[in-house]
Amino acid sequence: MTNSYNKAFRKELEKLIQEQISRVKDNLALGLSVSDFSEYKMQVGRHAAYDDVLKMLDEIESLLSQR
């Protein structure tokens, strides 16, 4: 039961993160809510942070599977 819960949790978390990445990409591509260069840099930083979180999820899953 716990394993299926963990898989479902990860799937839903990844889905939410991907939705956030999509919003940031849209903001950058369409210029939405990007009024100056500092805002642009913040949006790019958010995108990078979300990508990092997805990589960390993969690393955690790999570590746990080795136990």
N, C-alpha and C positions, 0 to 999 in steps of 0.2 A: 504494500500500500504506500509506504513512504517513498519508494522509488518512483512510482507513477505520479505521486504528488510532486516530487522534485522535477520530474520531466515536464509536467503541466505548468509548474511555476516558471521554469526556465523559458518555456515556449511563450507564455504570456508576457514575461518580462522582455524577451527579445522582440516580440511584436510591438510593445509600447516604445521601445528604444528605436526600432525601425520607423515607426510613425513620427517620432521626434526628428529623426534624421531627415525624413522626407519633408517635414515642415521647414527645417533649416535650409535644406537645398532649395525649396521653393522660394523662401525669402531671399536667398542669395541670387538665384537665377532671375527672379522677377523684380528685384530691388525693393521688395516689401519690407517695411520697417528698417531699412538701411539708409539712414539719412547722411551719414558721414563715414569717414574711414575707420574711426574707432568702433563704430557700431558694426561695420563690416568685419573687422578683426575679431570682435566678440562673437559674431555668428560663426565665423570660421573656427574659432576656438571651441565653440559648443559642438560643432560637427566632429572635430577631432576628439573631443572628450567622449562623445557617444560611441565613436569607433573604438576608443580605448576600452570602454566598458564591455563592448561585445568581445573584444580580444581577451579581456580578463575572464569573462564567462567561459570561454573556450579553455583557457589555462586552468581554471578551477576544475572544470569537468575532467580534463586530462589528469590532473593531480589526484582527484578522487577515484578515477578509474584504475589507477595504479595501486591503490590500497587494497 
